[in-house]
Every structure is written in C-alpha cells, then in structure tokens.
Amino acid sequence: MQDMLVQVEPLIPALRRYARSLVRDRATADDLVQDCLERAVSHWHQRRDGSVRAWLFTILHNLAISQFRQSAARGSHVPIDESNEDDFSEAAAQDQKLMYRDVLNKLARLPKDQQAVLLLVGVEDLSYADAAKVLGVPVGTVMSRLSRARERLQQELEGPSNGEASNIVSIRSARE
Amino acid sequence: MSHRPITEDDLHGYVDRVLEPERQAQVAAYLNDHPEVAKRVAAFTDQREGLRAALAPIAEEPLPAELNLKRIIEQRARRPSFVRWAAAALVLLSIGGIGGWSMRGALQGSPGGLAALGQEAAASYSVYAPDRVRPVEVRASDSAELVQWVSDRLHRPVKAPDLTTSGYRLMGGRIVASSHGPAAMFMYDDDHGSRIVVLIRAMSSADQNAPMTPQSQGDVGGFAWADDGLGYSLMGRAAPESLRPIADEVRRQSRPI
C-alpha cells in the first residue's frame, strides 16, 4: 500500500478540483473524491498498466456521472446559477473573482461531456489518449468534442451577456 | 518548404502545448499567416488559462480529514481484520456455549472444578440413593472386585473409604459418568438408613489439588476437594456439620500416610 500512497496522494488536490468543477458543490464534490479514493484503495491491485492519473480520473468521472443521473432522476438538481460560486474563487484576488466567476458560469452552461473534456485536457493536463480513457470514447471523439466545447464556450463568453453575468443569473433564476 | 496541412486537431494541440516542437513551429507559422484563425486560437488559449487560473485555488486548499488517504487505507486494512475478529469471537462464543461446560473448571480455577464435581456427586446421589432395588451395581461383599473395577476405569488405584468409625457402612458402588470421564461412586448407609455417596474422579489439570469446600444442589449437600489429581465429593441429605467430619475422614484415608 506504500506505493499507492506515493502515487495517489499527490493527485488528490487535482481530483478535488475536477470533482468540484463538475458538480460545483464543495461537499458533494469531496464526497465523490472520498468515494473515489476508497474504490481506488480497494481496487488498487486490479488496476491495469497505464497512468494511475487516468485510472483515478476514470473512477471519479464515472462516480460524478452516476451522481448526475441520480440527482436528475430525483429531480433534486441544484440549478447551476444558484450554486455557491464562492466555492470556486475564494482564494483569488477580489478583482479576479468576477472574471473567474464569469468563465466558470459560462462553462457550467455547456453540456457535461463538453465541460469534462475541457477540464480534463485544459485544466488537469491529461493527454488526449488518457482523456479518451476517462470518458470512455475514442480519441477522435475527444478531439471533436474538445473543438465543439471550445467553440461553444467562446460563444458564451462573447455573448450579449458578457460582463452582465448578474443579470443573466437573475433572469435564469426567475425562469427556473 | 512543404508540410502536412494544418488540422483542427493541430490547433487544439497547439493550445494545449502537446505538439512536437517542429509541429508547434509549423502551426505558429500558419497562425502568423492567418490572423482570423490566430484570433480563434488565442481565444481558446485565453479560455484555457482562464479556467486554470479560476480553478487553481481549489487544488491549493488543505485536504479535509475525510480525504486523508493514509486514513482511508488504514480503515480499509482494519475492515478485514474486524471480520476475522468477529469470526474469532463467534468461535469463542461457540466454545463458551458448547465446550464451556467442560472447560469452565479450567477457566475458573478450583471453585469451578469442585463445583462441577459437587454437582455430579449430588446428581449421583439423587439418582442412586433413593433406588431401593439396585442402588449399587457391585455390592460391598464384592469390594475387592469393585475396587479393581473402578481402579481400572480411572487408571489409578482407588480405594473405597472405610467410614465405619463415622457410623456409615459401605453398601457398594458403581461407575458413573462425569464430565471428566468415568467416576467411581461409593455408597454408604448408617443404622437409620440414611445414605451418603462418595464420588471420585480425575480432575482437570487446573484443579489437581483443591481445598475442601462445601457444595450443594437442592437439598443435597456436602463437600468437595481434590488431592493429587483426583477429585472427591461427599454428598448426602444430612446436615453439613455432620458430614464435614466424614469428609475429613475420607480425605485422610485417601492421602498417603
């Protein structure tokens, strides 16, 4: 188990970041990471050769996806714009907060599979091949999904609401 | 200089900085010549940097206790051992329930062992003393045969105590079952017809020697003790104070002079 500690422990902060980026709620995200780590510990000897990083992100991603399905089935989905955005940026300087909040809010409007590929590739530095493993799709699908995600996020960022995030929040909240 | 055409994948590879250096340079040159594409790629790069910067603080946060991997590993390691412990506890409970009866003398020390002996003697008394037809299997008239029989079964010389000085005559005896194998039961009566039994059997290793202690079960009472690996119990319905001297006499006779 010592090799596991050495290989897995340094990755926990990144796992937390990915989980919270996807589910946005700190407690829910940490629960997912805890679940992920427990599974990793109990299945450590069953992992295949390859990147431990990709293996861990695969476990976490699948847990997050089933979490989304469950909360969707329960109808208890927390609307994105009502979540606590300070969970993301409390350590950032105040003048950066709005900018960060904006990009994260725009990210949250993308389909989950597009969010996932942007986060895995762009933030967590997984190779395209490892991202394909995590998402369970061919590398070609990762590339086309990445392309669509970046185009879509750019549309959101350049949209009429740019710089007017608070208005959008209130409109969306009233509608939902 | 000709090279492979630039693809959409190359542009993302450029943004993510995963291209070979040579290809990276080719894409840079292409972007230099195509400002519209370069604008898109720059926007993608800004997105990427923006997301990284916005999310970086999460990875800087101290890990909460429940994400302590060492603890998770330890808890995991403890679970199977708990199962083993539970299984062991079940076994021990079974031993306690089934084997404990015979083990309790060894576990509890002398009083437990003597208590068991006293109970067995009292049970023998209750079964055989009221028997008017055949209270004993071998009569005192065949005492030599009786002594031989019980000595054979107990694998050591056993004598029938002579209690005539106490007013009790040997009626005879038999082998009875005990928790420690065969036990020699001797029965005596006095002139009034009141009977007593002396039960002799092997003791567990923990009770090779034990001082005389009073024992009783229901209205049957008496004493039990152990000498040199053999347990003795004298039981009757007489008052304990009248039985005690008889027990002392039995013990005196059983000990080597």
Interface residues (C-beta under 8 A of the other chain):
Chain A: M1 M4 L5 V8 E9 I12 P13 A14 R16 R17 R20 S21 D30 V33 Q34 L37 E38 V41 S42 F88 S89 E90 A91 A92 Q96 M99 Y100 R101 V103 L104 L107 L118 L119 V121 G122 V123 S127 Y128 M143 L146 S147 R150 L153 Q154 L157
Chain B: E8 D9 H12 V15 D16 V18 R40 A43 F44 Q47 R48 G50 L51 R52 A53 A54 L55 A56 P57 I58 A59 E60 E61 L63 P64 E66 L67 L69 K70 I72 I73 R76 A77
